[in-house]
Amino acid sequence: MSLRQYEYALAVAEEGSVTAAAELLHVAQPSVSQQIRGLERELGVQLFTRTPTGLVPTVVGRAFLREAEIAVNASRRARATARAGADELVGELVVAVQMGFGTRQLPGALGALRRRFPRLEVTVFEEPSSAELEQLGRRGALDLALMAACEQSPDDAHHLGDEEFVVVLGAGHPQLAADRVELRDLEGEPWVRFDRDSALDSVLLNVLRNNELAPATAARVSQTATAARWAAHGLGVTLVPASAVPHGHEHLARPVSPAVTQPVIAVVRSGAGPAETALLAFLRQESWEESGRFSSVA
């Protein structure tokens, strides 16, 4: 078996067909088919089954692909480390961010990383669930995860700062006259909430319950920017990390009392290379104090 076969199998699983996988990999279709058949013969199992919608991994195939993904990512990191020089680093860095956290800080850190290592390819994706982030980290699929601290946070996590949550109100809302909104003064307000498995919705639900507020739901959304924009249009109020308030909506956001904060941590893979180390250093240099941007005179 070879890493090339692993990469071909992962591409077929991602694209759902040999033809699309070949286009993605910039190789001939027969080459992909041949590699997949050879891999299945060597393993003695069927990795994919054909359905009306395309090729779908079998149960055994899914288990194999999880391990193949780990192997491919490890190979990429090894190549990147081996090629690292004083001023050059090539390869791929995979970063996952818990939705809503570090929205303002991460772009600055990534920009600094890009200037230092212009040939480094960085893949970033948002994940609403901290549990899913943990699973991805344990599988070795991530180089660095940026997330809120929780009970399952590893002991070697790096504390970057504290993310304060703010409430976003509709234009003309009477509470905009205050520099800090008392949560109890929002009794009876409808809320723009998040998907049920989202860590942000768990924070909001706990805050409402701790302040004896009923979680009346006006709508559920998947993105913090959408929640803020819908709140700004008067659909309901919402609670988001301060750094996630979209540009142009700062005048509609206020810190709350009692204050709601969560520590933000970076979890770096074991045996971190120069790219992960540099990104962690750049994240530490970013400011995590956000609530001063929001006031009644803004």
Phi, psi and chi 1 to 4 in degrees:
 res  aa     phi    psi   chi1   chi2   chi3   chi4
   1 MET       -  149.0  -71.9 -179.3  -70.8      -
   2 SER  -131.5  160.9   68.1      -      -      -
   3 LEU   -64.2  -29.3  -75.6  170.0      -      -
   4 ARG   -63.1  -41.4  173.4  171.9  -68.4 -176.8
   5 GLN   -62.5  -40.3  -71.8  174.9  -49.0      -
   6 TYR   -59.7  -46.7  -70.5    1.3      -      -
   7 GLU   -62.9  -39.3  -69.3  173.8  -21.4      -
   8 TYR   -64.4  -43.9  -76.9   14.7      -      -
   9 ALA   -63.5  -40.7      -      -      -      -
  10 LEU   -65.3  -37.7  -71.6  167.3      -      -
  11 ALA   -66.8  -40.6      -      -      -      -
  12 VAL   -63.2  -42.3  170.6      -      -      -
  13 ALA   -63.8  -38.6      -      -      -      -
  14 GLU   -71.2  -41.8  178.9 -179.8  -10.6      -
  15 GLU   -89.9  -24.6  -62.0  -64.1  -36.1      -
  16 GLY    83.5    5.0      -      -      -      -
  17 SER  -159.7  154.6   78.7      -      -      -
  18 VAL   -68.1  -39.7  171.2      -      -      -
  19 THR   -60.7  -48.8  -58.9      -      -      -
  20 ALA   -65.8  -37.1      -      -      -      -
  21 ALA   -64.0  -41.0      -      -      -      -
  22 ALA   -62.4  -40.6      -      -      -      -
  23 GLU   -64.5  -41.3  -67.4  177.4   -3.1      -
  24 LEU   -62.3  -39.7  177.7   68.0      -      -
  25 LEU   -88.7   -7.6  -63.6  165.8      -      -
  26 HIS    60.9   45.4  -56.2  -67.9      -      -
  27 VAL  -132.5  169.9  -62.0      -      -      -
  28 ALA   -74.2  145.1      -      -      -      -
  29 GLN   -57.7  -43.1  178.5  179.6  -23.6      -
  30 PRO   -59.8  -31.2  -25.8   36.3      -      -
  31 SER   -64.4  -41.7  176.4      -      -      -
  32 VAL   -65.3  -46.9  176.5      -      -      -
  33 SER   -58.9  -43.9  -61.5      -      -      -
  34 GLN   -63.2  -42.7 -177.3  179.3   -1.4      -
  35 GLN   -66.0  -40.2  -67.5  -71.7  -10.6      -
  36 ILE   -66.4  -43.8  -62.6  -60.9      -      -
  37 ARG   -62.7  -42.2  -75.1 -163.6  -60.6  -92.3
  38 GLY   -63.6  -38.5      -      -      -      -
  39 LEU   -65.5  -43.3 -176.0   58.0      -      -
  40 GLU   -65.6  -38.3  -70.8  179.8  -34.6      -
  41 ARG   -63.9  -42.4  -79.4 -163.4  -55.9  -90.9
  42 GLU   -67.8  -37.5 -170.6  166.9   -7.9      -
  43 LEU   -79.8  -25.9  -67.5  170.0      -      -
  44 GLY    75.6   24.9      -      -      -      -
  45 VAL  -138.7  163.7  -61.5      -      -      -
  46 GLN   -96.7  121.8 -178.1  179.7   -4.1      -
  47 LEU   -88.1  -29.7  -63.7  176.0      -      -
  48 PHE  -131.9  150.9  -62.6   94.4      -      -
  49 THR  -125.2  142.8 -175.4      -      -      -
  50 ARG   -86.6  130.4 -174.0  171.8  -63.8  -81.1
  51 THR  -125.9  169.8   71.6      -      -      -
  52 PRO   -58.2  -23.7  -26.6   35.8      -      -
  53 THR   -98.4   -0.1   57.9      -      -      -
  54 GLY   130.5 -169.4      -      -      -      -
  55 LEU   -81.0  130.9  -68.6  176.6      -      -
  56 VAL  -125.8  134.6  175.8      -      -      -
  57 PRO   -62.2  141.0  -21.8   33.0      -      -
  58 THR   -74.1  176.1   62.1      -      -      -
  59 VAL   -59.3  -46.7  173.7      -      -      -
  60 VAL   -64.0  -39.1  174.1      -      -      -
  61 GLY   -61.2  -41.3      -      -      -      -
  62 ARG   -62.8  -41.6  -72.0 -163.9  -63.3  -89.3
  63 ALA   -63.2  -43.0      -      -      -      -
  64 PHE   -63.6  -43.3  167.9   79.5      -      -
  65 LEU   -65.1  -32.5  -71.0  168.1      -      -
  66 ARG   -61.2  -44.5  -75.4 -165.5  -66.7  -91.5
  67 GLU   -71.9  -35.4  -59.4  -57.7  -36.9      -
  68 ALA   -63.0  -39.0      -      -      -      -
  69 GLU   -62.5  -41.3 -177.0  179.6   22.4      -
  70 ILE   -62.2  -44.7  -66.5  171.9      -      -
  71 ALA   -63.8  -42.9      -      -      -      -
  72 VAL   -65.2  -44.1  168.7      -      -      -
  73 ASN   -63.0  -40.2  -73.7  -23.5      -      -
  74 ALA   -64.1  -38.9      -      -      -      -
  75 SER   -64.1  -42.0  172.7      -      -      -
  76 ARG   -63.5  -41.4  -70.2  171.8  178.4  168.9
  77 ARG   -66.0  -39.4  -72.9 -165.9  -67.7  -98.4
  78 ALA   -62.8  -42.6      -      -      -      -
  79 ARG   -63.9  -41.5  -71.7 -162.2  -60.0  -93.8
  80 ALA   -63.4  -42.5      -      -      -      -
  81 THR   -66.0  -41.1  -58.4      -      -      -
  82 ALA   -64.7  -32.0      -      -      -      -
  83 ARG   -90.7   -3.0  -65.5  172.1 -178.2  170.9
  84 ALA   -66.0  130.1      -      -      -      -
  85 GLY  -122.2 -168.1      -      -      -      -
  86 ALA   -65.1  -36.3      -      -      -      -
  87 ASP  -125.6    8.3  -60.4  -48.9      -      -
  88 GLU  -139.0  140.6 -176.6  179.2   41.8      -
  89 LEU  -146.6  128.8 -173.4   69.4      -      -
  90 VAL  -123.0  160.8  -63.5      -      -      -
  91 GLY   127.7 -160.6      -      -      -      -
  92 GLU  -127.3  138.7 -177.9 -177.0   21.5      -
  93 LEU  -118.8  124.4 -175.4   71.6      -      -
  94 VAL  -105.6  118.7 -178.8      -      -      -
  95 VAL  -121.1  132.8  178.8      -      -      -
  96 ALA  -117.7  140.9      -      -      -      -
  97 VAL  -126.0  131.0 -174.4      -      -      -
  98 GLN   -69.5  127.8 -172.9  171.6  -28.3      -
  99 MET   -50.7  128.0 -171.5 -179.5   71.0      -
 100 GLY    96.1  -14.9      -      -      -      -
 101 PHE  -102.6  136.4  -68.0   91.0      -      -
 102 GLY    68.7   24.9      -      -      -      -
 103 THR   -62.0  -36.9  -55.7      -      -      -
 104 ARG   -88.5  -29.5  -69.7 -174.7 -179.7  -87.3
 105 GLN   -81.0  -38.2  -65.6   84.0   -2.7      -
 106 LEU   -63.8  -44.1 -176.2   60.6      -      -
 107 PRO   -57.4  -40.8  -26.0   35.9      -      -
 108 GLY   -63.5  -42.2      -      -      -      -
 109 ALA   -66.5  -40.3      -      -      -      -
 110 LEU   -67.9  -35.6  -71.5  175.3      -      -
 111 GLY   -62.9  -42.0      -      -      -      -
 112 ALA   -65.4  -38.9      -      -      -      -
 113 LEU   -64.0  -41.4 -176.1   70.9      -      -
 114 ARG   -62.6  -41.3  179.3   75.5  173.1  176.8
 115 ARG   -66.6  -33.1  -71.3 -171.6  -68.9  -86.3
 116 ARG   -77.4  -40.8  179.9  167.4  177.5 -179.0
 117 PHE  -125.6   78.1  -58.7  120.9      -      -
 118 PRO   -65.0  -17.5   20.5  -31.7      -      -
 119 ARG   -96.9    0.0  -64.6 -177.0   61.3 -167.0
 120 LEU   -78.5  131.4 -178.7   67.5      -      -
 121 GLU   -96.4  126.0  179.4 -179.0  -19.0      -
 122 VAL  -114.9  125.9 -178.4      -      -      -
 123 THR  -108.4  123.0  -61.0      -      -      -
 124 VAL  -123.7  133.7 -177.1      -      -      -
 125 PHE  -140.3  152.4   64.8   90.7      -      -
 126 GLU   -94.9  142.9  -80.8 -167.3  -44.9      -
 127 GLU  -134.2  122.0  170.7   56.9   53.3      -
 128 PRO   -71.5  -24.2   23.9  -32.1      -      -
 129 SER  -104.0  125.6  168.5      -      -      -
 130 SER   -68.1  -30.9   56.4      -      -      -
 131 ALA   -64.8  -39.9      -      -      -      -
 132 GLU   -67.9  -37.4 -176.8   64.1   23.8      -
 133 LEU   -60.9  -42.0  -83.5  179.2      -      -
 134 GLU   -60.8  -44.7  -79.8 -171.0   71.7      -
 135 GLN   -62.4  -42.8  -68.0  179.1   11.4      -
 136 LEU   -62.5  -39.5  -69.4  169.0      -      -
 137 GLY   -64.3  -42.7      -      -      -      -
 138 ARG   -65.9  -30.3  -75.0 -162.8  -60.6  -90.9
 139 ARG   -77.3   -8.2  -73.8  167.3   46.8 -164.7
 140 GLY    79.8   16.7      -      -      -      -
 141 ALA   -84.4   -8.9      -      -      -      -
 142 LEU  -120.5  145.6  -56.2  177.1      -      -
 143 ASP   -91.5  -35.9  -64.5  -48.1      -      -
 144 LEU  -152.1  137.0 -175.4  145.9      -      -
 145 ALA  -121.6  133.0      -      -      -      -
 146 LEU  -109.6  120.8 -175.8   65.8      -      -
 147 MET  -157.6  168.3   57.2 -168.0  -66.6      -
 148 ALA   -79.2  143.8      -      -      -      -
 149 ALA   -65.4  145.3      -      -      -      -
 150 CYS  -146.9 -178.7   59.4      -      -      -
 151 GLU   -61.9  -28.9  -67.2 -179.3   -0.3      -
 152 GLN   -92.6    6.7  -67.0   79.3   27.5      -
 153 SER   -60.2  135.4  -62.4      -      -      -
 154 PRO   -67.5  155.8   22.0  -31.7      -      -
 155 ASP   -66.2  -26.6  -65.7  -25.2      -      -
 156 ASP   -94.3   17.2   57.4   -8.7      -      -
 157 ALA   -67.3  151.2      -      -      -      -
 158 HIS  -104.2  118.4  -56.9  -91.5      -      -
 159 HIS   -79.2  121.1  179.9 -137.1      -      -
 160 LEU   -97.5  -32.4  -60.3  174.7      -      -
 161 GLY   166.0 -172.6      -      -      -      -
 162 ASP  -117.0  128.8  -65.5  -37.6      -      -
 163 GLU   -92.6  118.3 -176.7   84.3   74.0      -
 164 GLU   -89.5  140.6 -177.1  169.4    2.3      -
 165 PHE   -93.0  146.3  -79.4   67.8      -      -
 166 VAL  -129.2  155.9  -64.4      -      -      -
 167 VAL   -96.0  137.9   66.0      -      -      -
 168 VAL  -107.8  128.1 -178.3      -      -      -
 169 LEU  -116.4  160.7  -52.8  163.9      -      -
 170 GLY   -74.1  152.9      -      -      -      -
 171 ALA   -56.3  132.1      -      -      -      -
 172 GLY    86.1    0.4      -      -      -      -
 173 HIS   -63.5  134.9 -164.1  -72.0      -      -
 174 PRO   -60.2  -27.5   17.2  -30.0      -      -
 175 GLN   -73.2   -8.7  -68.0  -60.8  -35.5      -
 176 LEU   -67.9  -16.1  -72.8  172.9      -      -
 177 ALA   -71.5  -16.7      -      -      -      -
 178 ALA   -94.2  148.4      -      -      -      -
 179 ASP   -78.3  -24.1  -73.3  -27.4      -      -
 180 ARG  -143.7  128.0 -174.5  172.2  -72.1  -89.5
 181 VAL   -91.5  128.5  173.8      -      -      -
 182 GLU   -73.2  124.3  -65.4  -74.1  -22.2      -
 183 LEU   -58.4  -37.6  -78.8  165.6      -      -
 184 ARG   -64.8  -21.6  -67.4 -178.4 -176.6  -86.1
 185 ASP   -74.6   -5.1  -69.7  -20.1      -      -
 186 LEU   -98.0   13.6  -62.6  176.2      -      -
 187 GLU   -59.5  133.3 -176.4  176.1    2.7      -
 188 GLY    89.0   -6.3      -      -      -      -
 189 GLU   -77.0  140.6  -65.8  -83.8    0.3      -
 190 PRO   -77.3  151.0   27.5  -32.3      -      -
 191 TRP  -118.7  138.8  -71.3   83.7      -      -
 192 VAL   -87.2  112.4  178.0      -      -      -
 193 ARG  -108.7 -177.7  -63.5  177.3   57.8 -176.6
 194 PHE  -115.1  172.3  -60.3   94.1      -      -
 195 ASP   -52.1  147.1  -66.8  -21.6      -      -
 196 ARG   -61.9  -29.4  -72.0  176.9  173.9   81.6
 197 ASP   -92.4    8.7   60.9  -11.3      -      -
 198 SER   -83.4  141.1  166.1      -      -      -
 199 ALA   -64.0  -32.1      -      -      -      -
 200 LEU   -65.1  -37.4  -72.1  178.5      -      -
 201 ASP   -69.1  -33.0 -161.1   60.2      -      -
 202 SER   -64.4  -41.7  -64.7      -      -      -
 203 VAL   -61.4  -48.5  171.4      -      -      -
 204 LEU   -60.8  -45.0  173.7   57.5      -      -
 205 LEU   -63.2  -41.7 -166.8   57.8      -      -
 206 ASN   -65.1  -40.3  -72.4  -25.8      -      -
 207 VAL   -62.8  -45.2  167.4      -      -      -
 208 LEU   -63.1  -44.9  -65.6  177.9      -      -
 209 ARG   -66.2  -40.1  -72.6  173.9  175.4  169.7
 210 ASN   -64.8  -24.5  -69.6  -18.6      -      -
 211 ASN  -106.0   16.9  -72.5  -86.9      -      -
 212 GLU    56.7   41.7  -60.9  179.6   -6.4      -
 213 LEU  -109.0  139.8  -63.1  173.5      -      -
 214 ALA   -78.5  132.1      -      -      -      -
 215 PRO   -80.4   65.1   30.0  -33.0      -      -
 216 ALA   -66.4  125.0      -      -      -      -
 217 THR  -102.7  120.0  -56.5      -      -      -
 218 ALA   -86.9  -36.7      -      -      -      -
 219 ALA  -166.8  161.2      -      -      -      -
 220 ARG  -121.7  138.2  -72.8 -172.9 -177.6  -88.5
 221 VAL  -133.0  170.1  -61.6      -      -      -
 222 SER  -103.7  -19.3  -61.7      -      -      -
 223 GLN  -122.5  145.1  -59.8  -66.2  -35.6      -
 224 THR   -65.6  -39.0   50.8      -      -      -
 225 ALA   -62.8  -38.2      -      -      -      -
 226 THR   -65.1  -42.7  -57.9      -      -      -
 227 ALA   -59.6  -44.9      -      -      -      -
 228 ALA   -64.9  -41.5      -      -      -      -
 229 ARG   -68.4  -39.7  -68.2 -172.8  177.2  104.1
 230 TRP   -67.1  -38.6  -73.9   18.0      -      -
 231 ALA   -63.5  -40.6      -      -      -      -
 232 ALA   -60.6  -29.7      -      -      -      -
 233 HIS   -87.6    5.4  -77.0  -76.4      -      -
 234 GLY    88.2   12.3      -      -      -      -
 235 LEU   -70.2  -28.6 -175.1   61.9      -      -
 236 GLY   170.8  178.4      -      -      -      -
 237 VAL   -98.3  161.1  -62.2      -      -      -
 238 THR  -144.8  163.9 -165.0      -      -      -
 239 LEU  -125.5  120.4 -171.1   74.6      -      -
 240 VAL  -137.4  159.2  -61.9      -      -      -
 241 PRO   -58.5  142.9  -24.4   34.8      -      -
 242 ALA   -58.7  -38.5      -      -      -      -
 243 SER   -69.6  -15.3   68.9      -      -      -
 244 ALA   -90.3   -3.7      -      -      -      -
 245 VAL   -66.4  120.4  175.3      -      -      -
 246 PRO   -67.0  151.9   20.9  -29.6      -      -
 247 HIS   -57.0  135.3  179.3   68.3      -      -
 248 GLY    95.1   -7.0      -      -      -      -
 249 HIS  -113.9    6.2  -69.6   71.8      -      -
 250 GLU   -59.6  -33.3  -66.0   88.8  -12.4      -
 251 HIS   -71.3  -10.6   64.6  -66.3      -      -
 252 LEU  -103.9    5.4  -61.0  175.4      -      -
 253 ALA  -110.3  142.4      -      -      -      -
 254 ARG  -140.1  141.9  -64.4  -70.7 -177.9  -86.0
 255 PRO   -62.7  160.4  -16.9   29.7      -      -
 256 VAL  -117.7  161.7  -63.6      -      -      -
 257 SER  -131.5  127.4  179.2      -      -      -
 258 PRO   -62.4  148.6  -16.3   29.0      -      -
 259 ALA   -62.9  144.3      -      -      -      -
 260 VAL  -117.6  115.9  178.1      -      -      -
 261 THR  -135.3  155.9   62.2      -      -      -
 262 GLN  -139.9  134.6  -82.3 -156.5  -50.1      -
 263 PRO   -66.2  139.0  -16.4   29.5      -      -
 264 VAL  -106.6  131.9  179.8      -      -      -
 265 ILE  -125.1  158.2   59.7  173.8      -      -
 266 ALA  -115.4  129.6      -      -      -      -
 267 VAL  -110.6  117.7 -179.5      -      -      -
 268 VAL  -106.4  141.9 -178.0      -      -      -
 269 ARG   -60.7  154.3   69.4  174.1  177.9   86.7
 270 SER   -64.1  137.6  177.0      -      -      -
 271 GLY    71.6   38.9      -      -      -      -
 272 ALA   -57.2  141.8      -      -      -      -
 273 GLY   -93.8 -171.2      -      -      -      -
 274 PRO   -65.4  -30.2   19.1  -30.9      -      -
 275 ALA   -68.5  -48.3      -      -      -      -
 276 GLU   -62.6  -41.2  -63.0   92.9  -39.6      -
 277 THR   -63.7  -42.2  -57.7      -      -      -
 278 ALA   -67.0  -43.2      -      -      -      -
 279 LEU   -63.2  -40.5  179.5   55.5      -      -
 280 LEU   -60.2  -42.4  177.8   61.0      -      -
 281 ALA   -64.1  -40.8      -      -      -      -
 282 PHE   -67.3  -36.5  -70.5  134.8      -      -
 283 LEU   -64.2  -37.1  -76.5  168.4      -      -
 284 ARG   -64.3  -28.6  -70.3 -169.9 -176.4  -79.8
 285 GLN   -79.0  -16.1  -66.5  171.4   14.5      -
 286 GLU   -74.1  151.8  -67.7  -68.6  -41.5      -
 287 SER   -82.5  134.3  171.9      -      -      -
 288 TRP  -111.1   10.9  -67.7   86.2      -      -
 289 GLU   -95.9  113.0  -62.3  -63.1  -32.8      -
 290 GLU  -119.0  -28.8  -67.5  -77.9  -18.6      -
 291 SER   -65.5  -19.9   61.8      -      -      -
 292 GLY   -65.1  -13.5      -      -      -      -
 293 ARG   -75.3  -14.9  -62.4 -172.4  -64.0  122.3
 294 PHE  -111.9  123.0  -47.5  110.9      -      -
 295 SER  -158.2  167.5   71.2      -      -      -
 296 SER   -72.5  -12.6   59.6      -      -      -
 297 VAL  -103.7    5.5  -64.0      -      -      -
 298 ALA   -67.1      -      -      -      -      -
